[in-house]
């Protein structure tokens, strides 16, 4: 029986370990660096490095690595041994403060989007002391930022850390205006619910599409999918339970607050939800979680699929990003209060988020854009591509009363004014969840449901943090000008004005309905249905100004990320198209042709195949099947040749033009080839079909 309190964080160089192993002076100096962002003294770094190395060696570590998050969306690590040779032929274990603070991995093969030429290989990693080091697979992993020789950010962590600093700066200005002089720091917090599929490894190994693309490019629906809703929250099968048990143990050792696990809506789909932590640590921990999921699944003869839509016709997988903002004194700034003063502050932060999502809705779509997520957004389990904010009926009524100066039901008579006694207590989480809303307020946090299951949460949270920082800055500028005497009136006017000007983004209804799509268009909301539609918005003047003015990205860094995202999309579609061609030409068509040939050979008739194909009415089941499949084979071959032709013409010099070509020409051709092959699967004897089928993969564990 595992002792969770004893195991939890046992492989993490956390605060408790630091207090135990560092001198009080070193510990205080390190925390001053973490809290104030001051440069770390080399003497302190040496002391920390020695303690960290000794602890890691005790945990079985022989190597260390600067663990970073390049623009691939995964993590990267280069292992260096602690071993240091001695003149007498012996070896000792050494690790210096210089090695802790800075590393120099080869950066030539990581995506840079033109930030550096291919021959410029040098890159630097810099220790991030705000995220704990940990031991994994005998290696001390030190979370780091990653930049080029010229100082440009080549990773996802650096912009996230910048955005956290900026939102702290602006939120502190707001709190001081409300007379709060106790708070020293504001942080954003995240809980990322992770959805995933588990399939048998032997079946996975027989599917070229799963191996190369992470999703099935062919596959007819099984007789049963998720129609009965019997998998959702159902009893967990023993094999899955064993996987989840080991997964929890491994995550707990690494300090990941894995708490909730259950079956999701689709067969073979599951979810793991952690407890909230700071956005930086939550991002690191989610990257670790995805890696550990894959590794533990392998031990159990399974494969963990993190693609957003591995199986057509059943729910795909997302990563619900639950975002909030809190003070170092433990106050959630998105938590409605019990006094007019507390509620006035809450409403200001709420108004800032509403305004930010409205003004930068395109960026909210861009930050979740990917080839995989294009299959999921707008389907029955995911929000639409149209960004909107759900706040619930009660809170909507409060905002309506504030905007129009009306009395809120149950409150004292008179107009709704901010900061005076007639403002009622704001209801806490009094509304149902809206699963169709991309960005939903759920009592004390915003749940961003559009994030794809395979994506790093660093990008979306960098955008949310920056948007919020910009709006809080504007609010602080305006309220500071008003002065203390006019603060209440200025605050009331500001919130009322914000609600009136940005209420178009608020929507509490069914986001899947065609009525909403028309209504959103009337309101002037963006509907960027695909990644290719969305990505150009990243370089809108207002977005470049947003990120550069807050020093989150330079314009050069933004243009590089646009290039990386577009290049990634094009490469994924190209790989998928080539995989389809390979599977159809080498597996599906030969298998079906052999089956058809066998059917015709078994027919007891004097008619030739050519004559029989001209016969208007089949004589028996074998004949009907053979004729239908023969026609579908011809159709599939036509589809295949068309796809090959289109791919041969896809070598555009301009990446956006290439992406548009894939979207408009290649993807429709891929869909046609799939439709034809899936129709053949339904008519081909199971033992003759060359691929494991949906029923095998979704229901056999």
MARVEXMAR-451787 format. One record per residue (C-alpha): residue number from 1; x, y, z. Coordinates in Angstrom, 1 decimal. Layout:
// MARVEXMAR-451787
   rose       xx       yy       zz
    NUM        X        Y        Z
...
***
This chain:
// MARVEXMAR-451787
   rose       xx       yy       zz
      1      0.0      0.0      0.0
      2      1.5      3.3     -1.1
      3      2.0      6.0      1.6
      4      1.0      9.0     -0.4
      5      2.3     11.7      2.1
      6      5.6     10.0      2.2
      7      6.0      9.5     -1.5
      8      4.6     12.8     -2.6
      9      7.3     15.1     -3.9
     10     10.0     12.6     -2.9
     11     11.8     13.1     -6.3
     12     11.5     16.9     -6.2
     13     14.1     19.4     -4.9
     14     11.2     21.4     -3.4
     15     11.0     24.1     -0.7
     16     11.0     21.7      2.1
     17     14.2     20.0      0.8
     18     15.8     23.4      0.3
     19     15.1     24.4      3.9
     20     16.5     21.2      5.1
     21     19.7     21.2      3.0
     22     20.6     24.9      2.6
     23     21.9     27.2      5.3
     24     19.4     29.9      6.4
     25     21.4     32.6      4.7
     26     21.6     30.7      1.4
     27     17.9     29.8      1.5
     28     16.9     33.4      2.2
     29     19.1     34.7     -0.7
     30     17.7     32.1     -3.1
     31     14.1     33.1     -2.2
     32     14.9     36.8     -2.6
     33     16.1     35.9     -6.1
     34     12.8     34.0     -6.8
     35     10.5     36.6     -5.3
     36     12.3     39.8     -6.5
     37     13.8     38.5     -9.7
     38     17.3     39.6     -8.6
     39     20.4     38.1    -10.1
     40     21.7     35.0     -8.2
     41     25.1     35.5     -6.5
     42     27.6     32.8     -7.7
     43     28.4     31.8     -4.2
     44     24.8     31.1     -3.5
     45     24.5     29.3     -6.8
     46     27.5     27.1     -5.8
     47     25.9     26.2     -2.5
     48     22.6     25.4     -4.1
     49     24.3     23.3     -6.8
     50     26.2     21.3     -4.2
     51     23.1     20.6     -2.1
     52     21.1     19.8     -5.2
     53     23.7     17.4     -6.5
     54     24.1     15.5     -3.2
     55     20.3     15.2     -2.9
     56     20.0     14.0     -6.5
     57     22.8     11.4     -6.2
     58     21.0     10.0     -3.1
     59     18.0      9.6     -5.3
     60     20.0      7.5     -7.8
     61     20.9     10.3    -10.3
     62     24.2     10.0    -12.2
     63     23.5     12.8    -14.7
     64     21.9     16.3    -14.8
     65     20.1     18.1    -17.6
     66     18.8     21.5    -18.3
     67     15.2     20.6    -19.0
     68     13.6     23.0    -21.4
     69     10.6     23.5    -23.7
     70     11.5     24.4    -27.3
     71      8.9     25.3    -29.9
     72      8.3     21.7    -30.8
     73      5.6     21.6    -28.1
     74      7.5     18.9    -26.2
     75     10.4     19.0    -23.8
     76     14.1     18.6    -24.6
     77     17.1     17.5    -22.5
     78     20.8     16.8    -23.0
     79     22.3     14.7    -20.2
     80     25.7     15.5    -18.6
     81     27.3     13.3    -16.1
     82     28.2     14.4    -12.6
     83     31.4     12.3    -13.0
     84     34.6     14.3    -12.8
     85     38.0     12.5    -13.4
     86     40.8     12.9    -10.8
     87     44.5     12.8    -11.4
     88     44.9      9.5     -9.5
     89     42.4      7.8    -11.9
     90     39.5      8.0     -9.5
     91     36.3      9.9    -10.3
     92     34.2     12.1     -8.0
     93     30.7     13.6     -8.5
     94     30.8     17.3     -9.1
     95     28.2     20.0    -10.0
     96     28.9     23.7     -9.9
     97     26.8     26.8     -9.6
     98     27.9     27.8    -13.1
     99     26.6     24.5    -14.5
    100     23.3     25.0    -12.5
    101     22.7     28.5    -13.8
    102     23.6     28.2    -17.4
    103     23.9     25.5    -20.1
    104     24.8     25.5    -23.8
    105     22.9     22.9    -25.8
    106     23.2     22.7    -29.6
    107     20.3     24.8    -30.9
    108     20.7     24.2    -34.6
    109     17.9     21.6    -35.0
    110     15.2     23.2    -33.0
    111     12.5     25.4    -34.7
    112     13.5     29.0    -34.7
    113     11.3     30.5    -37.4
    114     14.3     32.4    -38.9
    115     15.6     33.8    -35.6
    116     19.0     32.3    -36.4
    117     20.5     30.6    -39.5
    118     20.9     26.9    -39.5
    119     24.7     27.1    -39.2
    120     24.4     29.2    -36.0
    121     24.2     26.3    -33.6
    122     24.7     28.0    -30.2
    123     21.8     28.3    -27.8
    124     21.7     28.9    -24.1
    125     19.6     27.5    -21.2
    126     19.1     29.5    -18.1
    127     17.9     28.1    -14.7
    128     14.3     29.0    -13.8
    129     14.4     28.9     -9.9
    130     10.7     29.5     -9.7
    131     10.1     25.9    -10.8
    132     11.5     23.0     -8.8
    133     14.2     20.7    -10.1
    134     13.3     16.9    -10.0
    135     14.9     13.5    -10.6
    136     13.5     11.5    -13.5
    137     14.9      8.2    -14.8
    138     18.2      8.7    -12.9
    139     18.7     12.3    -14.2
    140     18.5     15.6    -12.3
    141     16.1     17.7    -14.4
    142     16.6     21.5    -14.0
    143     13.8     23.5    -15.5
    144     15.3     26.2    -17.7
    145     14.5     28.9    -20.2
    146     16.1     28.5    -23.7
    147     17.3     31.4    -25.9
    148     19.5     32.0    -28.9
    149     23.0     33.3    -29.0
    150     21.5     36.7    -29.7
    151     19.1     36.5    -26.7
    152     15.9     35.8    -28.5
    153     13.5     33.4    -26.8
    154     13.5     30.0    -28.5
    155     11.1     28.3    -26.1
    156      7.7     28.5    -24.5
    157      8.8     29.1    -20.9
    158     10.5     32.5    -21.4
    159      7.4     34.4    -22.7
    160      5.3     32.7    -20.0
    161      7.6     33.9    -17.3
    162      7.6     37.4    -18.8
    163      3.8     37.4    -18.9
    164      3.6     36.3    -15.3
    165      5.8     39.2    -14.2
    166      3.8     41.7    -16.2
    167      0.4     40.7    -14.9
    168      1.9     40.9    -11.4
    169      3.0     44.4    -12.0
    170     -0.4     45.6    -13.3
    171     -2.5     43.7    -10.8
    172     -0.5     45.2     -7.9
    173     -1.3     48.7     -9.3
    174     -5.0     47.8     -9.1
    175     -4.8     46.4     -5.5
    176     -3.0     49.5     -4.3
    177     -5.8     51.7     -5.7
    178     -8.2     49.6     -3.5
    179     -6.0     50.4     -0.5
    180     -4.5     47.0     -0.3
    181     -0.9     47.4      1.0
    182     -0.4     43.9      2.4
    183     -0.1     42.0     -0.8
    184      3.5     41.7     -2.2
    185      2.9     39.5     -5.2
    186      0.2     38.3     -7.5
    187      0.4     35.1     -9.4
    188     -1.8     33.3    -12.0
    189     -2.8     29.7    -11.2
    190     -3.8     26.9    -13.5
    191     -5.3     23.5    -13.3
    192     -5.0     21.6    -16.6
    193     -7.4     18.7    -17.0
    194     -5.8     16.2    -19.4
    195     -7.9     14.0    -21.7
    196     -6.3     11.0    -23.5
    197     -7.0      7.6    -25.2
    198     -5.4      4.3    -24.4
    199     -5.2      1.6    -27.0
    200     -3.5     -1.8    -27.1
    201      0.1     -1.6    -28.2
    202     -0.1     -4.6    -30.5
    203     -3.0     -3.1    -32.4
    204     -1.3      0.3    -32.5
    205      1.8     -1.2    -34.1
    206     -0.3     -2.5    -37.0
    207     -1.6      1.0    -37.8
    208      0.8      3.1    -39.8
    209     -1.5      6.2    -39.3
    210     -1.4      6.0    -35.5
    211      2.4      5.5    -35.6
    212      3.2      8.4    -37.9
    213      0.3     10.8    -37.3
    214     -1.2     10.0    -33.9
    215     -4.7      9.6    -35.4
    216     -6.5      7.2    -37.6
    217     -6.7      8.4    -41.2
    218     -9.0      5.5    -42.1
    219    -11.6      3.7    -40.1
    220    -15.3      3.0    -40.4
    221    -17.4      3.5    -37.3
    222    -17.9      0.5    -35.0
    223    -21.5     -0.8    -34.5
    224    -21.4      1.0    -31.2
    225    -19.7      4.2    -30.3
    226    -20.5      6.4    -27.4
    227    -24.2      6.6    -28.1
    228    -25.2      4.9    -24.8
    229    -23.1      7.2    -22.7
    230    -22.1      4.1    -20.6
    231    -18.4      4.7    -20.7
    232    -18.5      8.2    -19.1
    233    -17.7      7.9    -15.4
    234    -18.2      4.2    -15.7
    235    -16.4      1.5    -13.8
    236    -12.7      1.6    -14.7
    237    -11.5     -1.7    -16.3
    238     -8.7     -3.6    -14.4
    239     -6.0     -3.0    -17.0
    240     -6.8      0.7    -17.1
    241     -7.0      0.9    -13.3
    242     -3.5     -0.7    -13.0
    243     -2.2      1.9    -15.5
    244     -3.8      4.8    -13.5
    245     -2.4      3.5    -10.2
    246      1.1      3.5    -11.5
    247      0.6      6.8    -13.3
    248     -0.5      8.4    -10.0
    249      2.4      7.0     -8.1
    250      4.9      8.3    -10.6
    251      3.3     11.7    -10.8
    252      3.1     12.0     -7.0
    253      6.8     11.3     -6.7
    254      7.4     14.2     -9.0
    255      5.1     16.5     -7.0
    256      2.3     16.6     -9.6
    257     -1.0     17.0     -7.7
    258     -2.9     14.3     -9.7
    259     -6.2     14.1     -8.0
    260     -9.2     13.1    -10.2
    261     -9.3     10.3    -12.7
    262    -12.2      8.9    -14.7
    263    -13.5      7.4    -17.9
    264    -14.4     10.1    -20.4
    265    -17.3     10.1    -22.9
    266    -15.7      8.1    -25.7
    267    -14.8      4.5    -25.4
    268    -11.1      4.1    -24.5
    269    -11.0      7.8    -23.5
    270    -10.0      8.9    -20.0
    271     -9.2     12.1    -18.0
    272     -6.8     13.1    -15.3
    273     -7.2     16.4    -13.4
    274     -4.6     18.0    -11.1
    275     -5.0     20.4     -8.3
    276     -4.2     24.1     -9.1
    277     -0.7     25.5     -8.9
    278      1.2     28.5    -10.2
    279      1.0     28.8    -14.0
    280      4.7     28.2    -14.5
    281      4.8     25.1    -12.4
    282      1.4     23.9    -13.9
    283      3.0     24.1    -17.3
    284      6.1     22.2    -16.4
    285      4.0     19.6    -14.6
    286      1.6     19.1    -17.5
    287      4.6     18.5    -19.8
    288      5.9     15.9    -17.3
    289      2.4     14.4    -17.1
    290      2.2     13.8    -20.8
    291      5.6     12.2    -20.9
    292      4.9      9.9    -17.9
    293      1.5      8.9    -19.4
    294      3.3      7.7    -22.5
    295      6.0      5.9    -20.5
    296      3.6      4.2    -18.0
    297      1.3      3.1    -20.8
    298      4.2      1.3    -22.6
    299      4.8     -0.7    -19.4
    300      1.2     -2.0    -19.5
    301      1.2     -3.0    -23.2
    302     -0.7      0.2    -24.0
    303     -0.2      3.3    -26.0
    304     -1.4      6.7    -24.8
    305     -2.8      8.8    -27.6
    306     -2.8     12.6    -27.0
    307     -3.9     13.6    -30.5
    308     -7.0     15.9    -30.4
    309     -9.0     13.5    -32.6
    310     -7.5     10.0    -32.9
    311    -10.9      8.4    -33.9
    312    -13.5     10.0    -36.2
    313    -17.0      9.8    -35.0
    314    -16.3      9.8    -31.3
    315    -15.2     12.6    -28.9
    316    -11.8     14.0    -29.3
    317     -9.5     15.1    -26.4
    318     -9.0     18.5    -25.0
    319     -7.1     20.1    -22.1
    320     -9.4     22.3    -20.1
    321     -7.2     25.1    -18.8
    322     -8.7     26.4    -15.6
    323     -7.1     29.9    -15.0
    324     -7.3     32.2    -12.0
    325     -5.4     35.0    -10.4
    326     -4.5     35.1     -6.7
    327     -2.4     37.1     -4.2
    328      0.4     35.9     -2.0
    329     -2.0     36.2      0.9
    330     -4.3     33.6     -0.5
    331     -7.0     35.7     -2.0
    332     -8.5     34.6     -5.3
    333     -9.1     37.9     -7.2
    334    -11.8     36.2     -9.3
    335    -13.7     35.1     -6.1
    336    -16.9     37.2     -5.5
    337    -16.8     38.8     -2.0
    338    -19.2     39.4      0.8
    339    -18.9     43.2      0.9
    340    -19.4     46.0     -1.6
    341    -15.7     46.8     -1.5
    342    -14.7     43.2     -2.3
    343    -17.3     42.8     -5.0
    344    -16.2     46.1     -6.6
    345    -12.7     44.7     -6.9
    346    -14.0     41.4     -8.2
    347    -16.1     43.1    -10.8
    348    -13.2     45.2    -12.0
    349    -11.1     42.1    -12.6
    350    -14.0     40.4    -14.3
    351    -14.6     43.4    -16.5
    352    -10.9     43.4    -17.5
    353    -11.1     39.8    -18.6
    354    -14.3     40.4    -20.6
    355    -12.8     43.4    -22.3
    356     -9.5     41.5    -23.0
    357    -11.2     38.5    -24.6
    358    -13.4     40.7    -26.8
    359    -10.5     42.9    -28.0
    360     -8.1     40.0    -28.6
    361    -10.5     37.2    -29.5
    362     -8.4     36.3    -32.6
    363     -5.3     35.7    -30.3
    364     -7.4     33.4    -28.2
    365     -8.2     31.4    -31.3
    366     -4.6     31.5    -32.5
    367     -3.1     30.2    -29.3
    368     -5.0     26.9    -29.6
    369     -4.6     26.6    -33.4
    370     -3.2     23.3    -34.7
    371     -3.8     20.8    -37.4
    372     -5.0     18.3    -34.7
    373     -7.3     20.8    -33.0
    374     -9.0     21.7    -36.3
    375    -10.6     18.2    -36.2
    376    -12.0     18.9    -32.7
    377    -13.1     22.5    -32.3
    378    -16.8     22.8    -33.0
    379    -17.6     19.1    -32.6
    380    -19.9     17.7    -30.0
    381    -17.3     17.6    -27.2
    382    -15.5     20.9    -27.9
    383    -16.3     24.6    -28.1
    384    -16.8     26.2    -31.5
    385    -14.0     28.2    -33.2
    386    -16.0     31.4    -32.3
    387    -14.6     32.8    -29.1
    388    -17.1     33.9    -26.5
    389    -17.4     34.2    -22.7
    390    -19.9     32.5    -20.5
    391    -20.7     34.1    -17.1
    392    -24.0     32.5    -16.2
    393    -27.4     34.0    -15.9
    394    -27.1     35.4    -12.4
    395    -23.9     37.3    -13.1
    396    -25.2     38.4    -16.5
    397    -28.1     40.0    -14.7
    398    -25.8     41.8    -12.2
    399    -23.8     43.2    -15.1
    400    -27.0     44.2    -17.0
    401    -28.2     46.1    -13.9
    402    -24.9     47.9    -13.5
    403    -24.9     48.8    -17.2
    404    -28.4     50.2    -17.2
    405    -28.5     51.5    -13.6
    406    -31.3     49.2    -12.7
    407    -32.1     47.5     -9.3
    408    -31.0     43.9     -8.9
    409    -33.6     41.5     -7.7
    410    -33.3     41.1     -4.0
    411    -31.1     44.1     -3.4
    412    -32.1     47.4     -1.9
    413    -34.0     49.8     -4.0
    414    -32.2     52.1     -6.3
    415    -29.6     52.0     -9.0
    416    -26.7     49.6     -9.0
    417    -23.6     51.5     -8.1
    418    -20.2     50.1     -7.5
    419    -18.8     50.4     -4.0
    420    -22.0     51.3     -2.1
    421    -24.3     49.3      0.0
    422    -27.0     48.6     -2.6
    423    -24.7     46.3     -4.5
    424    -25.8     42.8     -3.5
    425    -23.5     39.9     -2.7
    426    -22.4     38.3     -6.1
    427    -23.6     34.7     -6.4
    428    -20.8     32.2     -6.2
    429    -20.8     29.5     -8.9
    430    -24.6     29.6     -9.0
    431    -25.0     28.6    -12.7
    432    -24.6     25.3    -14.6
    433    -21.5     24.7    -16.7
    434    -21.7     25.5    -20.3
    435    -19.8     22.8    -22.2
    436    -20.2     24.6    -25.5
    437    -18.5     27.8    -24.3
    438    -14.8     28.3    -25.1
    439    -14.2     30.5    -22.1
    440    -16.5     30.0    -19.2
    441    -16.5     31.7    -15.8
    442    -17.1     28.9    -13.2
    443    -17.4     30.7     -9.8
    444    -13.8     31.7     -9.2
    445    -11.9     30.9    -12.3
    446    -12.2     30.9    -16.1
    447    -12.2     27.5    -17.9
    448    -10.6     27.7    -21.3
    449    -12.0     24.6    -23.0
    450    -10.5     25.1    -26.5
    451     -6.9     24.0    -25.7
    452     -6.0     20.8    -27.5
    453     -4.9     17.7    -25.6
    454     -1.4     17.5    -27.1
    455     -0.6     21.2    -26.8
    456      1.6     22.9    -24.2
    457     -0.5     25.1    -22.0
    458      2.4     27.7    -22.0
    459      1.1     29.4    -25.2
    460     -2.6     29.9    -24.1
    461     -1.6     31.1    -20.7
    462      1.0     33.5    -22.0
    463     -1.8     35.0    -24.1
    464     -4.4     35.1    -21.3
    465     -1.8     36.6    -18.9
    466     -0.8     39.3    -21.4
    467     -4.3     40.2    -22.3
    468     -5.2     40.6    -18.7
    469     -2.1     42.6    -18.0
    470     -3.0     45.0    -20.8
    471     -6.5     45.6    -19.6
    472     -5.4     46.1    -15.9
    473     -2.8     48.6    -17.1
    474     -5.5     50.6    -18.9
    475     -7.8     50.4    -15.9
    476     -5.0     51.5    -13.5
    477     -4.0     54.4    -15.8
    478     -7.6     55.7    -15.8
    479     -8.3     55.2    -12.1
    480     -5.0     56.7    -11.0
    481     -5.8     59.9    -13.0
    482     -9.2     60.1    -11.2
    483     -7.5     60.4     -7.8
    484     -8.6     59.1     -4.4
    485    -11.5     61.5     -4.0
    486    -13.2     60.5     -7.3
    487    -12.2     56.8     -7.2
    488    -15.6     55.3     -6.5
    489    -17.3     57.3     -9.3
    490    -14.5     56.6    -11.8
    491    -14.6     52.9    -10.9
    492    -18.4     52.8    -11.4
    493    -18.2     54.6    -14.7
    494    -15.3     52.4    -15.9
    495    -17.1     49.1    -15.2
    496    -20.3     50.3    -16.7
    497    -18.5     51.6    -19.8
    498    -16.6     48.3    -20.2
    499    -19.7     46.2    -19.9
    500    -21.6     48.3    -22.4
    501    -18.8     48.3    -25.0
    502    -17.8     44.7    -24.7
    503    -20.9     42.7    -23.9
    504    -21.0     41.3    -27.4
    505    -18.5     38.7    -26.3
    506    -20.8     37.4    -23.6
    507    -22.9     34.4    -24.6
    508    -24.6     31.9    -22.3
    509    -26.5     29.8    -24.9
    510    -25.7     26.9    -27.1
    511    -22.4     27.5    -28.9
    512    -23.1     24.6    -31.3
    513    -26.2     26.1    -32.8
    514    -26.4     27.6    -36.3
    515    -28.4     30.4    -34.8
    516    -25.4     31.4    -32.6
    517    -23.1     31.3    -35.7
    518    -25.3     33.8    -37.4
    519    -25.7     35.9    -34.2
    520    -21.9     35.9    -33.7
    521    -21.5     37.2    -37.2
    522    -24.0     39.9    -36.6
    523    -22.1     40.9    -33.4
    524    -18.9     41.1    -35.4
    525    -17.1     38.2    -33.7
    526    -14.4     36.3    -35.5
    527    -15.1     32.8    -36.8
    528    -11.7     31.4    -37.7
    529    -12.5     27.8    -38.4
    530     -9.1     26.5    -39.3
    531     -5.5     27.0    -38.3
    532     -4.8     28.6    -41.7
    533     -7.6     31.0    -41.1
    534     -6.4     31.9    -37.6
    535     -2.6     32.2    -37.8
    536     -2.4     35.4    -39.8
    537     -4.2     37.2    -37.0
    538     -1.1     36.6    -34.9
    539      0.6     39.4    -36.8
    540     -2.2     41.9    -36.7
    541     -0.8     45.4    -35.7
    542     -2.8     45.4    -32.4
    543     -1.4     42.0    -31.4
    544      2.2     42.9    -32.2
    545      1.7     46.1    -30.2
    546      0.1     44.1    -27.3
    547      3.0     41.7    -26.9
    548      5.9     44.0    -27.7
    549      4.6     46.8    -25.4
    550      4.6     44.4    -22.4
    551      8.0     42.9    -23.4
    552      6.5     39.4    -23.8
    553      7.8     39.0    -27.4
    554      9.9     41.2    -29.6
    555      8.3     41.6    -33.1
    556     11.1     39.4    -34.4
    557     10.1     36.7    -31.9
    558      6.4     37.0    -32.9
    559      7.2     36.6    -36.6
    560      9.3     33.6    -35.9
    561      6.5     31.9    -34.0
    562      4.1     32.6    -36.8
    563      6.5     30.9    -39.2
    564      7.0     28.0    -36.8
    565      3.3     27.4    -36.3
    566      2.5     27.6    -40.1
    567      5.4     25.4    -41.0
    568      4.3     22.8    -38.4
    569      0.8     22.8    -39.8
    570      2.1     22.2    -43.3
    571      4.4     19.5    -42.3
    572      1.6     17.6    -40.4
    573     -0.8     17.7    -43.3
    574      2.0     16.6    -45.7
    575      2.9     13.7    -43.4
    576     -0.8     12.7    -43.1
    577     -1.3     12.8    -46.9
    578      1.8     10.7    -47.6
    579      0.7      8.2    -44.9
    580     -2.7      7.9    -46.5
    581     -1.2      7.3    -49.9
    582      1.1      4.7    -48.5
    583     -1.6      2.8    -46.6
    584     -4.1      2.9    -49.4
    585     -1.7      1.8    -52.1
    586      0.2     -0.8    -50.1
    587     -2.4     -2.2    -47.7
    588     -6.0     -1.3    -48.4
    589     -6.3     -1.6    -52.2
    590     -4.3     -4.8    -52.5
    591     -6.3     -6.4    -49.7
    592     -9.7     -5.4    -51.1
    593     -8.6     -6.4    -54.6
    594     -7.6     -9.8    -53.4
    595    -10.9    -10.2    -51.6
    596    -12.9     -9.2    -54.7
    597    -10.9    -11.5    -56.8
    598    -11.7    -14.3    -54.5
    599    -15.4    -13.6    -54.5
    600    -15.5    -13.6    -58.3
    601    -13.5    -16.8    -58.5
    602    -16.0    -18.5    -56.2
    603    -19.0    -17.6    -58.4
    604    -20.4    -20.5    -60.2
    605    -21.2    -18.8    -63.5
    606    -20.1    -18.8    -67.1
    607    -20.2    -15.0    -67.4
    608    -16.8    -13.2    -67.4
    609    -16.1    -10.6    -64.8
    610    -16.4     -7.9    -67.5
    611    -19.9     -9.2    -68.5
    612    -21.0     -9.6    -64.9
    613    -20.1     -6.0    -64.1
    614    -22.5     -5.0    -66.8
    615    -25.3     -7.0    -65.3
    616    -27.9     -4.7    -63.8
    617    -29.1     -7.1    -61.0
    618    -26.7     -9.2    -59.0
    619    -27.5    -12.9    -58.7
    620    -26.4    -13.4    -55.1
    621    -24.7    -11.9    -52.1
    622    -21.1    -12.7    -53.3
    623    -21.9    -11.2    -56.7
    624    -23.4     -8.0    -55.2
    625    -20.5     -7.5    -52.8
    626    -17.9     -8.2    -55.5
    627    -19.5     -5.7    -57.9
    628    -19.9     -3.0    -55.3
    629    -16.4     -3.4    -53.9
    630    -14.9     -3.5    -57.4
    631    -16.5     -0.2    -58.2
    632    -15.3      1.3    -54.9
    633    -11.8      0.1    -55.7
    634    -11.8      2.0    -58.9
    635    -13.2      5.0    -57.1
    636    -10.5      4.7    -54.4
    637     -7.8      4.5    -57.0
    638     -9.1      7.6    -58.7
    639     -9.1      9.4    -55.3
    640     -5.6      8.1    -54.6
    641     -4.2      9.3    -57.9
    642     -5.8     12.7    -57.4
    643     -4.2     13.0    -53.9
    644     -0.8     12.0    -55.2
    645     -1.2     14.6    -58.0
    646     -2.2     17.4    -55.5
    647      0.7     16.6    -53.2
    648      3.1     16.7    -56.0
    649      2.0     20.3    -56.7
    650      2.2     21.5    -53.1
    651      5.7     22.8    -53.0
    652      4.9     26.5    -52.6
    653      7.6     28.9    -51.6
    654      5.1     30.9    -49.5
    655      4.1     28.9    -46.4
    656      0.7     30.6    -46.0
    657     -0.2     29.9    -49.7
    658      0.9     26.3    -49.1
    659     -1.3     26.0    -46.0
    660     -4.2     27.5    -47.9
    661     -3.6     25.0    -50.7
    662     -3.6     22.1    -48.2
    663     -6.8     23.4    -46.6
    664     -8.7     24.0    -49.8
    665     -7.4     21.1    -52.0
    666     -5.4     18.4    -50.2
    667     -7.6     18.0    -47.1
    668    -10.8     17.6    -49.2
    669     -9.0     15.0    -51.4
    670     -7.9     13.2    -48.2
    671    -11.5     13.2    -46.9
    672    -12.7     11.7    -50.2
    673    -10.1      8.9    -50.2
    674    -11.1      8.1    -46.6
    675    -14.8      8.1    -47.4
    676    -14.3      5.6    -50.2
    677    -11.9      3.3    -48.2
    678    -14.2      3.4    -45.1
    679    -17.1      2.3    -47.4
    680    -14.9     -0.6    -48.6
    681    -14.1     -1.6    -45.0
    682    -17.8     -2.1    -44.2
    683    -18.1     -4.6    -47.1
    684    -14.8     -6.5    -46.7
    685    -14.6     -9.6    -44.6
    686    -12.9     -8.8    -41.3
    687    -10.2    -11.4    -41.8
    688     -9.3     -9.8    -45.1
    689     -9.2     -6.2    -43.9
    690     -5.5     -5.3    -43.3
    691     -6.0     -2.8    -40.4
    692     -7.3     -3.2    -36.8
    693    -10.8     -1.8    -36.8
    694    -12.4      0.8    -34.5
    695    -14.3     -1.9    -32.6
    696    -11.0     -3.7    -31.9
    697     -9.2     -0.6    -30.7
    698    -11.9      1.1    -28.7
    699    -13.5     -1.9    -26.9
    700    -10.9     -4.6    -26.5
    701     -9.0     -3.5    -23.4
***
